[in-house]
Amino acid sequence: MKVSDLSEETLATLREDLRREYQAIFDEDLSDFRAEALLNCVMKTVAPAIYNSAVQDVRAHLQWQLDDLDGEVYLDP
């Protein structure tokens, strides 16, 4: 996913959040252009790892649910 895939509303919110955090940490302003470039960089480098981690978490949860299924629905013959 690229920043350009995001809705304009989501992009504006992310830019503003990033600009606010940057200002708080570095005491400098961040232009919209630089904020969007930074978002692109983060989405290219960090987002895939976060996404893959979330997929693994869901997989583990679903596997736990499937493993528990026998105990929930098993009937003695």
All heavy atoms as a GROMACS GRO file, in nm:
protein
  621
    1MET      N    1   0.084  -0.118   0.000
    1MET     CA    2   0.000   0.000   0.000
    1MET      C    3   0.088   0.124   0.000
    1MET      O    4   0.189   0.129   0.067
    1MET     CB    5  -0.093  -0.002   0.121
    1MET     CG    6  -0.175   0.123   0.135
    1MET     SD    7  -0.282   0.120   0.280
    1MET     CE    8  -0.438   0.093   0.200
    2LYS      N    9   0.047   0.220  -0.077
    2LYS     CA   10   0.118   0.348  -0.083
    2LYS      C   11   0.031   0.456  -0.020
    2LYS      O   12  -0.089   0.440  -0.006
    2LYS     CB   13   0.148   0.384  -0.228
    2LYS     CG   14   0.240   0.286  -0.297
    2LYS     CD   15   0.263   0.326  -0.440
    2LYS     CE   16   0.139   0.287  -0.518
    2LYS     NZ   17   0.146   0.300  -0.660
    3VAL      N   18   0.095   0.565   0.015
    3VAL     CA   19   0.021   0.677   0.072
    3VAL      C   20  -0.088   0.722  -0.025
    3VAL      O   21  -0.198   0.757   0.016
    3VAL     CB   22   0.117   0.794   0.107
    3VAL    CG1   23   0.040   0.918   0.143
    3VAL    CG2   24   0.207   0.753   0.223
    4SER      N   25  -0.060   0.715  -0.154
    4SER     CA   26  -0.158   0.759  -0.253
    4SER      C   27  -0.283   0.670  -0.254
    4SER      O   28  -0.386   0.709  -0.307
    4SER     CB   29  -0.096   0.762  -0.393
    4SER     OG   30  -0.048   0.634  -0.429
    5ASP      N   31  -0.274   0.550  -0.194
    5ASP     CA   32  -0.390   0.461  -0.186
    5ASP      C   33  -0.487   0.501  -0.075
    5ASP      O   34  -0.599   0.452  -0.070
    5ASP     CB   35  -0.345   0.317  -0.162
    5ASP     CG   36  -0.264   0.259  -0.276
    5ASP    OD1   37  -0.280   0.308  -0.390
    5ASP    OD2   38  -0.186   0.166  -0.251
    6LEU      N   39  -0.442   0.588   0.014
    6LEU     CA   40  -0.525   0.630   0.127
    6LEU      C   41  -0.624   0.737   0.083
    6LEU      O   42  -0.597   0.814  -0.009
    6LEU     CB   43  -0.437   0.684   0.239
    6LEU     CG   44  -0.335   0.588   0.298
    6LEU    CD1   45  -0.242   0.661   0.394
    6LEU    CD2   46  -0.404   0.473   0.368
    7SER      N   47  -0.735   0.746   0.154
    7SER     CA   48  -0.831   0.852   0.125
    7SER      C   49  -0.770   0.986   0.163
    7SER      O   50  -0.679   0.992   0.247
    7SER     CB   51  -0.961   0.830   0.203
    7SER     OG   52  -0.941   0.855   0.341
    8GLU      N   53  -0.818   1.091   0.103
    8GLU     CA   54  -0.765   1.224   0.132
    8GLU      C   55  -0.785   1.260   0.278
    8GLU      O   56  -0.699   1.323   0.340
    8GLU     CB   57  -0.831   1.329   0.041
    8GLU     CG   58  -0.767   1.466   0.050
    8GLU     CD   59  -0.617   1.467   0.023
    8GLU    OE1   60  -0.571   1.400  -0.069
    8GLU    OE2   61  -0.545   1.537   0.100
    9GLU      N   62  -0.898   1.219   0.335
    9GLU     CA   63  -0.924   1.246   0.476
    9GLU      C   64  -0.824   1.174   0.567
    9GLU      O   65  -0.769   1.234   0.660
    9GLU     CB   66  -1.066   1.202   0.511
    9GLU     CG   67  -1.106   1.228   0.655
    9GLU     CD   68  -1.247   1.181   0.684
    9GLU    OE1   69  -1.337   1.209   0.602
    9GLU    OE2   70  -1.266   1.117   0.788
   10THR      N   71  -0.798   1.047   0.539
   10THR     CA   72  -0.701   0.971   0.618
   10THR      C   73  -0.561   1.029   0.602
   10THR      O   74  -0.488   1.045   0.700
   10THR     CB   75  -0.700   0.823   0.574
   10THR    OG1   76  -0.831   0.768   0.594
   10THR    CG2   77  -0.598   0.742   0.652
   11LEU      N   78  -0.526   1.063   0.480
   11LEU     CA   79  -0.395   1.122   0.454
   11LEU      C   80  -0.378   1.254   0.528
   11LEU      O   81  -0.273   1.280   0.588
   11LEU     CB   82  -0.376   1.142   0.303
   11LEU     CG   83  -0.241   1.197   0.258
   11LEU    CD1   84  -0.127   1.109   0.308
   11LEU    CD2   85  -0.238   1.207   0.107
   12ALA      N   86  -0.480   1.337   0.527
   12ALA     CA   87  -0.473   1.466   0.598
   12ALA      C   88  -0.456   1.444   0.748
   12ALA      O   89  -0.377   1.514   0.813
   12ALA     CB   90  -0.598   1.548   0.569
   13THR      N   91  -0.527   1.347   0.803
   13THR     CA   92  -0.515   1.316   0.946
   13THR      C   93  -0.374   1.266   0.979
   13THR      O   94  -0.313   1.311   1.076
   13THR     CB   95  -0.619   1.211   0.988
   13THR    OG1   96  -0.749   1.262   0.960
   13THR    CG2   97  -0.607   1.176   1.135
   14LEU      N   98  -0.323   1.176   0.898
   14LEU     CA   99  -0.188   1.123   0.922
   14LEU      C  100  -0.082   1.233   0.910
   14LEU      O  101   0.011   1.239   0.991
   14LEU     CB  102  -0.157   1.010   0.823
   14LEU     CG  103  -0.231   0.880   0.846
   14LEU    CD1  104  -0.206   0.783   0.731
   14LEU    CD2  105  -0.190   0.817   0.978
   15ARG      N  106  -0.096   1.317   0.809
   15ARG     CA  107   0.000   1.428   0.792
   15ARG      C  108  -0.002   1.519   0.914
   15ARG      O  109   0.103   1.557   0.966
   15ARG     CB  110  -0.036   1.509   0.667
   15ARG     CG  111   0.044   1.475   0.546
   15ARG     CD  112   0.032   1.582   0.438
   15ARG     NE  113  -0.103   1.626   0.415
   15ARG     CZ  114  -0.175   1.597   0.307
   15ARG    NH1  115  -0.126   1.521   0.213
   15ARG    NH2  116  -0.296   1.644   0.295
   16GLU      N  117  -0.121   1.554   0.961
   16GLU     CA  118  -0.133   1.644   1.076
   16GLU      C  119  -0.076   1.578   1.202
   16GLU      O  120  -0.004   1.643   1.280
   16GLU     CB  121  -0.278   1.685   1.098
   16GLU     CG  122  -0.297   1.787   1.207
   16GLU     CD  123  -0.213   1.914   1.188
   16GLU    OE1  124  -0.197   1.959   1.074
   16GLU    OE2  125  -0.163   1.966   1.290
   17ASP      N  126  -0.106   1.451   1.223
   17ASP     CA  127  -0.052   1.379   1.339
   17ASP      C  128   0.101   1.375   1.332
   17ASP      O  129   0.169   1.397   1.433
   17ASP     CB  130  -0.105   1.236   1.345
   17ASP     CG  131  -0.252   1.229   1.382
   17ASP    OD1  132  -0.308   1.332   1.427
   17ASP    OD2  133  -0.312   1.121   1.364
   18LEU      N  134   0.154   1.346   1.216
   18LEU     CA  135   0.299   1.340   1.198
   18LEU      C  136   0.363   1.477   1.220
   18LEU      O  137   0.466   1.488   1.287
   18LEU     CB  138   0.332   1.287   1.059
   18LEU     CG  139   0.479   1.261   1.029
   18LEU    CD1  140   0.538   1.163   1.128
   18LEU    CD2  141   0.493   1.208   0.888
   19ARG      N  142   0.301   1.580   1.167
   19ARG     CA  143   0.354   1.716   1.185
   19ARG      C  144   0.353   1.755   1.333
   19ARG      O  145   0.449   1.814   1.384
   19ARG     CB  146   0.272   1.815   1.103
   19ARG     CG  147   0.292   1.796   0.953
   19ARG     CD  148   0.206   1.885   0.872
   19ARG     NE  149   0.270   2.017   0.876
   19ARG     CZ  150   0.210   2.129   0.843
   19ARG    NH1  151   0.085   2.128   0.806
   19ARG    NH2  152   0.274   2.242   0.846
   20ARG      N  153   0.246   1.718   1.405
   20ARG     CA  154   0.236   1.750   1.547
   20ARG      C  155   0.345   1.676   1.627
   20ARG      O  156   0.412   1.734   1.712
   20ARG     CB  157   0.097   1.713   1.599
   20ARG     CG  158   0.070   1.764   1.738
   20ARG     CD  159  -0.070   1.732   1.790
   20ARG     NE  160  -0.177   1.741   1.691
   20ARG     CZ  161  -0.239   1.636   1.634
   20ARG    NH1  162  -0.207   1.514   1.668
   20ARG    NH2  163  -0.335   1.653   1.546
   21GLU      N  164   0.362   1.547   1.600
   21GLU     CA  165   0.464   1.468   1.669
   21GLU      C  166   0.605   1.520   1.638
   21GLU      O  167   0.689   1.530   1.727
   21GLU     CB  168   0.455   1.320   1.630
   21GLU     CG  169   0.337   1.249   1.690
   21GLU     CD  170   0.343   1.242   1.841
   21GLU    OE1  171   0.451   1.216   1.898
   21GLU    OE2  172   0.238   1.261   1.905
   22TYR      N  173   0.629   1.552   1.512
   22TYR     CA  174   0.759   1.604   1.472
   22TYR      C  175   0.789   1.735   1.544
   22TYR      O  176   0.900   1.756   1.592
   22TYR     CB  177   0.761   1.624   1.320
   22TYR     CG  178   0.898   1.645   1.262
   22TYR    CD1  179   0.975   1.538   1.221
   22TYR    CD2  180   0.951   1.774   1.248
   22TYR    CE1  181   1.101   1.557   1.167
   22TYR    CE2  182   1.077   1.795   1.194
   22TYR     CZ  183   1.151   1.685   1.154
   22TYR     OH  184   1.276   1.704   1.102
   23GLN      N  185   0.690   1.820   1.551
   23GLN     CA  186   0.705   1.948   1.621
   23GLN      C  187   0.736   1.925   1.769
   23GLN      O  188   0.823   1.989   1.826
   23GLN     CB  189   0.579   2.033   1.606
   23GLN     CG  190   0.579   2.162   1.686
   23GLN     CD  191   0.684   2.261   1.642
   23GLN    OE1  192   0.715   2.269   1.525
   23GLN    NE2  193   0.739   2.336   1.735
   24ALA      N  194   0.666   1.832   1.831
   24ALA     CA  195   0.686   1.804   1.973
   24ALA      C  196   0.824   1.744   2.001
   24ALA      O  197   0.888   1.778   2.101
   24ALA     CB  198   0.577   1.710   2.024
   25ILE      N  199   0.870   1.657   1.912
   25ILE     CA  200   0.998   1.590   1.935
   25ILE      C  201   1.117   1.678   1.896
   25ILE      O  202   1.213   1.690   1.972
   25ILE     CB  203   1.003   1.457   1.856
   25ILE    CG1  204   0.899   1.360   1.912
   25ILE    CG2  205   1.142   1.396   1.861
   25ILE    CD1  206   0.877   1.237   1.827
   26PHE      N  207   1.111   1.740   1.778
   26PHE     CA  208   1.226   1.812   1.725
   26PHE      C  209   1.216   1.963   1.734
   26PHE      O  210   1.309   2.034   1.698
   26PHE     CB  211   1.251   1.772   1.578
   26PHE     CG  212   1.280   1.626   1.562
   26PHE    CD1  213   1.187   1.541   1.503
   26PHE    CD2  214   1.400   1.572   1.605
   26PHE    CE1  215   1.214   1.406   1.487
   26PHE    CE2  216   1.427   1.437   1.589
   26PHE     CZ  217   1.333   1.354   1.530
   27ASP      N  218   1.100   2.012   1.778
   27ASP     CA  219   1.077   2.156   1.788
   27ASP      C  220   1.102   2.226   1.654
   27ASP      O  221   1.162   2.332   1.648
   27ASP     CB  222   1.164   2.217   1.898
   27ASP     CG  223   1.115   2.356   1.940
   27ASP    OD1  224   0.994   2.380   1.926
   27ASP    OD2  225   1.198   2.437   1.984
   28GLU      N  226   1.059   2.160   1.547
   28GLU     CA  227   1.070   2.214   1.411
   28GLU      C  228   0.940   2.185   1.337
   28GLU      O  229   0.872   2.087   1.366
   28GLU     CB  230   1.185   2.149   1.334
   28GLU     CG  231   1.322   2.180   1.386
   28GLU     CD  232   1.430   2.110   1.304
   28GLU    OE1  233   1.402   2.067   1.190
   28GLU    OE2  234   1.543   2.098   1.355
   29ASP      N  235   0.910   2.271   1.239
   29ASP     CA  236   0.793   2.247   1.156
   29ASP      C  237   0.827   2.147   1.046
   29ASP      O  238   0.941   2.138   1.001
   29ASP     CB  239   0.745   2.377   1.092
   29ASP     CG  240   0.684   2.472   1.194
   29ASP    OD1  241   0.632   2.422   1.296
   29ASP    OD2  242   0.690   2.594   1.173
   30LEU      N  243   0.726   2.073   1.004
   30LEU     CA  244   0.740   1.975   0.896
   30LEU      C  245   0.638   2.012   0.789
   30LEU      O  246   0.518   2.021   0.818
   30LEU     CB  247   0.713   1.834   0.951
   30LEU     CG  248   0.742   1.716   0.862
   30LEU    CD1  249   0.890   1.708   0.830
   30LEU    CD2  250   0.697   1.587   0.930
   31SER      N  251   0.685   2.034   0.667
   31SER     CA  252   0.594   2.071   0.559
   31SER      C  253   0.507   1.952   0.520
   31SER      O  254   0.541   1.837   0.549
   31SER     CB  255   0.674   2.118   0.437
   31SER     OG  256   0.744   2.009   0.378
   32ASP      N  257   0.397   1.980   0.453
   32ASP     CA  258   0.311   1.872   0.404
   32ASP      C  259   0.387   1.780   0.310
   32ASP      O  260   0.372   1.658   0.314
   32ASP     CB  261   0.188   1.929   0.331
   32ASP     CG  262   0.080   1.976   0.426
   32ASP    OD1  263   0.087   1.942   0.546
   32ASP    OD2  264  -0.010   2.048   0.380
   33PHE      N  265   0.470   1.837   0.224
   33PHE     CA  266   0.549   1.759   0.129
   33PHE      C  267   0.641   1.662   0.202
   33PHE      O  268   0.647   1.543   0.171
   33PHE     CB  269   0.631   1.854   0.039
   33PHE     CG  270   0.720   1.782  -0.057
   33PHE    CD1  271   0.669   1.725  -0.172
   33PHE    CD2  272   0.856   1.770  -0.031
   33PHE    CE1  273   0.751   1.657  -0.260
   33PHE    CE2  274   0.939   1.703  -0.119
   33PHE     CZ  275   0.887   1.646  -0.234
   34ARG      N  276   0.712   1.711   0.304
   34ARG     CA  277   0.804   1.625   0.379
   34ARG      C  278   0.728   1.524   0.464
   34ARG      O  279   0.771   1.410   0.480
   34ARG     CB  280   0.897   1.708   0.465
   34ARG     CG  281   1.000   1.780   0.381
   34ARG     CD  282   1.100   1.853   0.465
   34ARG     NE  283   1.197   1.915   0.377
   34ARG     CZ  284   1.310   1.964   0.418
   34ARG    NH1  285   1.342   1.961   0.546
   34ARG    NH2  286   1.394   2.018   0.332
   35ALA      N  287   0.615   1.564   0.518
   35ALA     CA  288   0.534   1.471   0.597
   35ALA      C  289   0.486   1.356   0.510
   35ALA      O  290   0.491   1.240   0.550
   35ALA     CB  291   0.416   1.544   0.660
   36GLU      N  292   0.442   1.387   0.388
   36GLU     CA  293   0.396   1.282   0.299
   36GLU      C  294   0.512   1.193   0.253
   36GLU      O  295   0.498   1.071   0.243
   36GLU     CB  296   0.326   1.342   0.177
   36GLU     CG  297   0.247   1.241   0.100
   36GLU     CD  298   0.144   1.302   0.008
   36GLU    OE1  299   0.088   1.408   0.041
   36GLU    OE2  300   0.119   1.241  -0.096
   37ALA      N  301   0.629   1.252   0.230
   37ALA     CA  302   0.747   1.172   0.195
   37ALA      C  303   0.785   1.078   0.309
   37ALA      O  304   0.819   0.962   0.286
   37ALA     CB  305   0.864   1.264   0.160
   38LEU      N  306   0.778   1.128   0.430
   38LEU     CA  307   0.807   1.046   0.547
   38LEU      C  308   0.704   0.935   0.562
   38LEU      O  309   0.739   0.819   0.592
   38LEU     CB  310   0.813   1.133   0.673
   38LEU     CG  311   0.864   1.069   0.800
   38LEU    CD1  312   0.999   1.003   0.781
   38LEU    CD2  313   0.872   1.174   0.910
   39LEU      N  314   0.577   0.965   0.540
   39LEU     CA  315   0.473   0.862   0.544
   39LEU      C  316   0.498   0.754   0.439
   39LEU      O  317   0.482   0.635   0.466
   39LEU     CB  318   0.335   0.924   0.524
   39LEU     CG  319   0.277   1.000   0.642
   39LEU    CD1  320   0.151   1.074   0.600
   39LEU    CD2  321   0.249   0.907   0.757
   40ASN      N  322   0.538   0.796   0.318
   40ASN     CA  323   0.571   0.698   0.213
   40ASN      C  324   0.683   0.606   0.257
   40ASN      O  325   0.677   0.485   0.237
   40ASN     CB  326   0.611   0.770   0.083
   40ASN     CG  327   0.493   0.798  -0.005
   40ASN    OD1  328   0.403   0.717  -0.019
   40ASN    ND2  329   0.493   0.914  -0.067
   41CYS      N  330   0.785   0.664   0.317
   41CYS     CA  331   0.899   0.585   0.364
   41CYS      C  332   0.856   0.486   0.472
   41CYS      O  333   0.892   0.368   0.468
   41CYS     CB  334   1.007   0.679   0.418
   41CYS     SG  335   1.151   0.593   0.482
   42VAL      N  336   0.777   0.532   0.567
   42VAL     CA  337   0.730   0.445   0.675
   42VAL      C  338   0.643   0.333   0.618
   42VAL      O  339   0.658   0.216   0.656
   42VAL     CB  340   0.652   0.526   0.781
   42VAL    CG1  341   0.576   0.435   0.875
   42VAL    CG2  342   0.748   0.616   0.858
   43MET      N  343   0.554   0.367   0.528
   43MET     CA  344   0.465   0.265   0.471
   43MET      C  345   0.543   0.164   0.388
   43MET      O  346   0.506   0.046   0.383
   43MET     CB  347   0.354   0.330   0.391
   43MET     CG  348   0.255   0.401   0.483
   43MET     SD  349   0.110   0.462   0.399
   43MET     CE  350   0.025   0.310   0.367
   44LYS      N  351   0.650   0.206   0.325
   44LYS     CA  352   0.729   0.114   0.245
   44LYS      C  353   0.815   0.023   0.332
   44LYS      O  354   0.833  -0.094   0.301
   44LYS     CB  355   0.819   0.193   0.150
   44LYS     CG  356   0.890   0.106   0.049
   44LYS     CD  357   0.987   0.178  -0.042
   44LYS     CE  358   0.963   0.323  -0.064
   44LYS     NZ  359   1.065   0.389  -0.146
   45THR      N  360   0.867   0.075   0.443
   45THR     CA  361   0.962  -0.001   0.522
   45THR      C  362   0.901  -0.069   0.645
   45THR      O  363   0.937  -0.181   0.677
   45THR     CB  364   1.078   0.088   0.568
   45THR    OG1  365   1.027   0.199   0.644
   45THR    CG2  366   1.158   0.140   0.451
   46VAL      N  367   0.811  -0.002   0.715
   46VAL     CA  368   0.760  -0.053   0.841
   46VAL      C  369   0.624  -0.121   0.828
   46VAL      O  370   0.598  -0.224   0.891
   46VAL     CB  371   0.751   0.062   0.945
   46VAL    CG1  372   0.692   0.013   1.076
   46VAL    CG2  373   0.887   0.124   0.967
   47ALA      N  374   0.538  -0.066   0.746
   47ALA     CA  375   0.402  -0.118   0.735
   47ALA      C  376   0.395  -0.266   0.698
   47ALA      O  377   0.314  -0.339   0.756
   47ALA     CB  378   0.320  -0.034   0.637
   48PRO      N  379   0.478  -0.317   0.605
   48PRO     CA  380   0.469  -0.460   0.573
   48PRO      C  381   0.497  -0.550   0.694
   48PRO      O  382   0.430  -0.652   0.714
   48PRO     CB  383   0.574  -0.480   0.464
   48PRO     CG  384   0.585  -0.347   0.399
   48PRO     CD  385   0.568  -0.248   0.511
   49ALA      N  386   0.593  -0.512   0.777
   49ALA     CA  387   0.624  -0.592   0.896
   49ALA      C  388   0.508  -0.589   0.995
   49ALA      O  389   0.473  -0.692   1.055
   49ALA     CB  390   0.752  -0.540   0.962
   50ILE      N  391   0.446  -0.474   1.012
   50ILE     CA  392   0.332  -0.462   1.102
   50ILE      C  393   0.215  -0.543   1.048
   50ILE      O  394   0.149  -0.616   1.123
   50ILE     CB  395   0.293  -0.314   1.122
   50ILE    CG1  396   0.405  -0.241   1.196
   50ILE    CG2  397   0.160  -0.301   1.196
   50ILE    CD1  398   0.389  -0.091   1.199
   51TYR      N  399   0.191  -0.535   0.919
   51TYR     CA  400   0.083  -0.611   0.856
   51TYR      C  401   0.106  -0.761   0.873
   51TYR      O  402   0.015  -0.834   0.913
   51TYR     CB  403   0.074  -0.574   0.707
   51TYR     CG  404  -0.028  -0.656   0.633
   51TYR    CD1  405  -0.162  -0.622   0.635
   51TYR    CD2  406   0.010  -0.769   0.561
   51TYR    CE1  407  -0.257  -0.697   0.567
   51TYR    CE2  408  -0.084  -0.846   0.494
   51TYR     CZ  409  -0.216  -0.810   0.497
   51TYR     OH  410  -0.309  -0.886   0.431
   52ASN      N  411   0.227  -0.806   0.843
   52ASN     CA  412   0.258  -0.949   0.855
   52ASN      C  413   0.244  -0.997   0.999
   52ASN      O  414   0.196  -1.108   1.024
   52ASN     CB  415   0.398  -0.979   0.802
   52ASN     CG  416   0.405  -0.966   0.652
   52ASN    OD1  417   0.304  -0.974   0.582
   52ASN    ND2  418   0.524  -0.942   0.600
   53SER      N  419   0.283  -0.915   1.094
   53SER     CA  420   0.267  -0.950   1.234
   53SER      C  421   0.120  -0.963   1.270
   53SER      O  422   0.080  -1.055   1.342
   53SER     CB  423   0.335  -0.844   1.321
   53SER     OG  424   0.317  -0.874   1.457
   54ALA      N  425   0.038  -0.871   1.221
   54ALA     CA  426  -0.106  -0.877   1.247
   54ALA      C  427  -0.167  -1.002   1.186
   54ALA      O  428  -0.252  -1.068   1.248
   54ALA     CB  429  -0.174  -0.752   1.193
   55VAL      N  430  -0.124  -1.039   1.066
   55VAL     CA  431  -0.175  -1.160   1.002
   55VAL      C  432  -0.140  -1.282   1.086
   55VAL      O  433  -0.223  -1.371   1.106
   55VAL     CB  434  -0.120  -1.173   0.858
   55VAL    CG1  435  -0.146  -1.312   0.801
   55VAL    CG2  436  -0.181  -1.067   0.768
   56GLN      N  437  -0.017  -1.287   1.137
   56GLN     CA  438   0.024  -1.400   1.220
   56GLN      C  439  -0.057  -1.405   1.350
   56GLN      O  440  -0.092  -1.513   1.398
   56GLN     CB  441   0.174  -1.393   1.251
   56GLN     CG  442   0.260  -1.418   1.130
   56GLN     CD  443   0.231  -1.553   1.064
   56GLN    OE1  444   0.215  -1.655   1.132
   56GLN    NE2  445   0.221  -1.554   0.933
   57ASP      N  446  -0.085  -1.288   1.408
   57ASP     CA  447  -0.168  -1.283   1.529
   57ASP      C  448  -0.307  -1.338   1.502
   57ASP      O  449  -0.362  -1.416   1.583
   57ASP     CB  450  -0.178  -1.140   1.583
   57ASP     CG  451  -0.050  -1.090   1.644
   57ASP    OD1  452   0.043  -1.172   1.668
   57ASP    OD2  453  -0.040  -0.968   1.668
   58VAL      N  454  -0.366  -1.299   1.390
   58VAL     CA  455  -0.500  -1.349   1.354
   58VAL      C  456  -0.494  -1.499   1.328
   58VAL      O  457  -0.582  -1.574   1.374
   58VAL     CB  458  -0.554  -1.273   1.231
   58VAL    CG1  459  -0.678  -1.342   1.175
   58VAL    CG2  460  -0.583  -1.129   1.266
   59ARG      N  461  -0.391  -1.544   1.260
   59ARG     CA  462  -0.376  -1.687   1.232
   59ARG      C  463  -0.368  -1.767   1.362
   59ARG      O  464  -0.433  -1.870   1.378
   59ARG     CB  465  -0.252  -1.712   1.148
   59ARG     CG  466  -0.229  -1.858   1.112
   59ARG     CD  467  -0.098  -1.877   1.041
   59ARG     NE  468  -0.087  -1.784   0.930
   59ARG     CZ  469  -0.085  -1.819   0.802
   59ARG    NH1  470  -0.090  -1.945   0.769
   59ARG    NH2  471  -0.075  -1.727   0.708
   60ALA      N  472  -0.289  -1.719   1.458
   60ALA     CA  473  -0.275  -1.787   1.586
   60ALA      C  474  -0.408  -1.790   1.661
   60ALA      O  475  -0.445  -1.893   1.720
   60ALA     CB  476  -0.168  -1.719   1.671
   61HIS      N  477  -0.480  -1.679   1.658
   61HIS     CA  478  -0.610  -1.674   1.725
   61HIS      C  479  -0.709  -1.770   1.661
   61HIS      O  480  -0.780  -1.844   1.730
   61HIS     CB  481  -0.666  -1.531   1.722
   61HIS     CG  482  -0.802  -1.520   1.782
   61HIS    ND1  483  -0.823  -1.528   1.918
   61HIS    CD2  484  -0.925  -1.505   1.725
   61HIS    CE1  485  -0.953  -1.516   1.942
   61HIS    NE2  486  -1.016  -1.503   1.826
   62LEU      N  487  -0.713  -1.772   1.528
   62LEU     CA  488  -0.804  -1.864   1.458
   62LEU      C  489  -0.765  -2.009   1.484
   62LEU      O  490  -0.853  -2.095   1.500
   62LEU     CB  491  -0.806  -1.834   1.309
   62LEU     CG  492  -0.873  -1.703   1.270
   62LEU    CD1  493  -0.857  -1.678   1.120
   62LEU    CD2  494  -1.019  -1.702   1.309
   63GLN      N  495  -0.635  -2.037   1.488
   63GLN     CA  496  -0.592  -2.174   1.515
   63GLN      C  497  -0.634  -2.216   1.655
   63GLN      O  498  -0.678  -2.328   1.677
   63GLN     CB  499  -0.439  -2.186   1.500
   63GLN     CG  500  -0.389  -2.329   1.510
   63GLN     CD  501  -0.449  -2.416   1.401
   63GLN    OE1  502  -0.441  -2.385   1.283
   63GLN    NE2  503  -0.508  -2.529   1.440
   64TRP      N  504  -0.622  -2.126   1.751
   64TRP     CA  505  -0.666  -2.155   1.887
   64TRP      C  506  -0.816  -2.185   1.888
   64TRP      O  507  -0.861  -2.278   1.954
   64TRP     CB  508  -0.634  -2.037   1.979
   64TRP     CG  509  -0.679  -2.060   2.119
   64TRP    CD1  510  -0.615  -2.131   2.217
   64TRP    CD2  511  -0.802  -2.012   2.178
   64TRP    NE1  512  -0.689  -2.130   2.333
   64TRP    CE2  513  -0.804  -2.058   2.312
   64TRP    CE3  514  -0.907  -1.936   2.131
   64TRP    CZ2  515  -0.910  -2.030   2.397
   64TRP    CZ3  516  -1.012  -1.908   2.217
   64TRP    CH2  517  -1.012  -1.955   2.348
   65GLN      N  518  -0.892  -2.105   1.814
   65GLN     CA  519  -1.037  -2.127   1.806
   65GLN      C  520  -1.068  -2.264   1.744
   65GLN      O  521  -1.157  -2.336   1.791
   65GLN     CB  522  -1.104  -2.018   1.722
   65GLN     CG  523  -1.099  -1.881   1.784
   65GLN     CD  524  -1.197  -1.866   1.899
   65GLN    OE1  525  -1.290  -1.942   1.914
   65GLN    NE2  526  -1.174  -1.767   1.983
   66LEU      N  527  -0.995  -2.300   1.638
   66LEU     CA  528  -1.016  -2.430   1.574
   66LEU      C  529  -0.977  -2.545   1.666
   66LEU      O  530  -1.045  -2.648   1.671
   66LEU     CB  531  -0.938  -2.438   1.443
   66LEU     CG  532  -0.993  -2.354   1.329
   66LEU    CD1  533  -0.896  -2.354   1.212
   66LEU    CD2  534  -1.129  -2.406   1.285
   67ASP      N  535  -0.867  -2.529   1.738
   67ASP     CA  536  -0.824  -2.633   1.831
   67ASP      C  537  -0.926  -2.652   1.942
   67ASP      O  538  -0.946  -2.764   1.991
   67ASP     CB  539  -0.688  -2.598   1.892
   67ASP     CG  540  -0.576  -2.604   1.791
   67ASP    OD1  541  -0.594  -2.664   1.683
   67ASP    OD2  542  -0.467  -2.548   1.820
   68ASP      N  543  -0.993  -2.547   1.982
   68ASP     CA  544  -1.092  -2.553   2.089
   68ASP      C  545  -1.227  -2.605   2.039
   68ASP      O  546  -1.314  -2.640   2.118
   68ASP     CB  547  -1.109  -2.414   2.151
   68ASP     CG  548  -1.184  -2.417   2.281
   68ASP    OD1  549  -1.158  -2.506   2.365
   68ASP    OD2  550  -1.272  -2.330   2.299
   69LEU      N  551  -1.244  -2.611   1.909
   69LEU     CA  552  -1.372  -2.650   1.850
   69LEU      C  553  -1.414  -2.791   1.890
   69LEU      O  554  -1.530  -2.816   1.922
   69LEU     CB  555  -1.364  -2.639   1.698
   69LEU     CG  556  -1.494  -2.658   1.620
   69LEU    CD1  557  -1.596  -2.554   1.663
   69LEU    CD2  558  -1.467  -2.648   1.472
   70ASP      N  559  -1.320  -2.885   1.895
   70ASP     CA  560  -1.354  -3.022   1.932
   70ASP      C  561  -1.414  -3.026   2.073
   70ASP      O  562  -1.513  -3.098   2.096
   70ASP     CB  563  -1.230  -3.112   1.929
   70ASP     CG  564  -1.193  -3.153   1.788
   70ASP    OD1  565  -1.281  -3.147   1.701
   70ASP    OD2  566  -1.076  -3.190   1.768
   71GLY      N  567  -1.359  -2.954   2.164
   71GLY     CA  568  -1.412  -2.951   2.299
   71GLY      C  569  -1.549  -2.889   2.309
   71GLY      O  570  -1.628  -2.923   2.396
   72GLU      N  571  -1.579  -2.799   2.218
   72GLU     CA  572  -1.708  -2.729   2.221
   72GLU      C  573  -1.819  -2.808   2.155
   72GLU      O  574  -1.934  -2.800   2.199
   72GLU     CB  575  -1.694  -2.594   2.152
   72GLU     CG  576  -1.607  -2.494   2.224
   72GLU     CD  577  -1.668  -2.449   2.357
   72GLU    OE1  578  -1.792  -2.435   2.364
   72GLU    OE2  579  -1.593  -2.430   2.452
   73VAL      N  580  -1.790  -2.883   2.052
   73VAL     CA  581  -1.898  -2.945   1.975
   73VAL      C  582  -1.891  -3.097   1.969
   73VAL      O  583  -1.976  -3.161   1.910
   73VAL     CB  584  -1.904  -2.889   1.830
   73VAL    CG1  585  -1.934  -2.742   1.831
   73VAL    CG2  586  -1.775  -2.920   1.755
   74TYR      N  587  -1.790  -3.156   2.030
   74TYR     CA  588  -1.775  -3.301   2.024
   74TYR      C  589  -1.884  -3.370   2.105
   74TYR      O  590  -1.913  -3.330   2.219
   74TYR     CB  591  -1.637  -3.342   2.077
   74TYR     CG  592  -1.609  -3.489   2.066
   74TYR    CD1  593  -1.571  -3.543   1.944
   74TYR    CD2  594  -1.623  -3.573   2.175
   74TYR    CE1  595  -1.547  -3.678   1.932
   74TYR    CE2  596  -1.600  -3.709   2.164
   74TYR     CZ  597  -1.560  -3.760   2.043
   74TYR     OH  598  -1.537  -3.894   2.031
   75LEU      N  599  -1.944  -3.471   2.047
   75LEU     CA  600  -2.045  -3.551   2.116
   75LEU      C  601  -1.993  -3.693   2.132
   75LEU      O  602  -1.940  -3.752   2.039
   75LEU     CB  603  -2.176  -3.555   2.037
   75LEU     CG  604  -2.249  -3.422   2.020
   75LEU    CD1  605  -2.370  -3.443   1.930
   75LEU    CD2  606  -2.293  -3.368   2.155
   76ASP      N  607  -2.010  -3.750   2.251
   76ASP     CA  608  -1.972  -3.891   2.271
   76ASP      C  609  -2.065  -3.978   2.192
   76ASP      O  610  -2.188  -3.959   2.192
   76ASP     CB  611  -1.980  -3.928   2.420
   76ASP     CG  612  -1.870  -3.863   2.501
   76ASP    OD1  613  -1.759  -3.848   2.448
   76ASP    OD2  614  -1.896  -3.824   2.617
   77PRO      N  615  -2.010  -4.082   2.125
   77PRO     CA  616  -2.096  -4.172   2.045
   77PRO      C  617  -2.183  -4.260   2.130
   77PRO      O  618  -2.170  -4.289   2.240
   77PRO     CB  619  -1.998  -4.255   1.964
   77PRO     CG  620  -1.861  -4.221   2.008
   77PRO     CD  621  -1.871  -4.110   2.106
   0.00000   0.00000   0.00000
